[in-house]
Amino acid sequence: MNKLASMLSLTKKAGKLISGFDVAKDSVEKKNAGLVLLAKDLSPKSRKEIALVCKRSGAQIKELPLTMDEVWFATGKRAGILAVADEGLAKKLAQLTDDKNKEESAL
């Protein structure tokens, strides 16, 4: 398992990972989550809707280099939208996501 998937798993075990559109949206609107992660195979409609919510509330949004099935493998729940409710974990996941996306674009 790569570092990003491991960090997602750790965040889930810490109880700081929110999975699914509705609960992630509520968490972002209540300012409980500052980072939203999107699976690369998320539908355009869901992507657009959560992006609007993040823009209104000022939450950061990142595209994961993982599919929903890969998220499922790492977290035990199949979801295309994940919110992180811890500032430190959010920073680390954002950094790992950026690093992994750079690696993939270099290939």
N, C-alpha and C positions, 0 to 999 in steps of 0.2 A: 504494500500500500504506500502511495506517495505521501509526502509531507502534508500536502493540502488536505487529502482525505483523512489522514491521521488527526490533523487539527480540527477538522469538522467533527470527527468522532469524539475527541476530547471535549469540545465545546458542548456537544450533546450530553455527554456524561456529567458535565458540570451544571447542566440544567439551564444553560444560557443560549441554546439554539432553538429558535422558533420556526417550525416547519408548516408550510401551507399558506395560501393566499390570504384567507380571512384573518387568521391569527397574526400573521406578519403585518398585515395592513393595520390592524388594531394597535399592535405594539409600536409601530412607527408613528401613527397618529398621536398616541399617548406619550411619545418621546421616550419610550423604554428601550428602543433599539436604534442605533445610529448607523448600522450597516445592513444592507440587504444584498443577498447573493442570489443570482439567477442562474439556473442550469442552462447549458447551451442549447438544449432542445425545448425550451419553454415556448409556449405559443405566443405569437406576436400580440394577440389581444391581451393576455395576462401581463406580458412585458410592458405594454403601453400603460395599462391601468396602474400597475405598481410603480412605474416611473413617475406618473403624475402625483401619486401619494408621497413618494420620496421627495419630489421637487417642492411640494407644498410644505413639508415638515422639515426639510433640510437634511434628510438622511442620505448617506452615501450609498451608491448603488454600484455593484461590480458584477461582471459576467464571469461565472465559473467556467473553467475549461473541462467541466464534467457534465455528463448527461444525468437525467433524473434517475436512471438505473444505477449509475455510479454513486450518486448521492445516497440512494437507497442502501447500497452495499456499505457505505461508510457510516451511515447514521441509523439504519434500521427502519427508516421511513422514506417512502418514495415521495419526493416533493421537488417542485421546480423553483420554489421561492423559499428562501431561508432568511431569517432575520437574526442578528446577533445582539444579545442584550447585555453585553459586557464590553466596556471600552477597550481594555487591554487585549482581549481575544479578538475583538473587531479589527484592531490595528494589525495584529499578526495575520489574521485571515486575509485582510486587504493586501498586505505585503506579499503573502504567498500566492494569492490570486494573480497579482500583477506580474510576479516573477514567472509563474507557470505560463501565463498568456504570452509573455515575451519569448519564452522557450519555444512554445508552439508556433509562433509567428516566424521564428528564425528557421524552422525546419522546412 
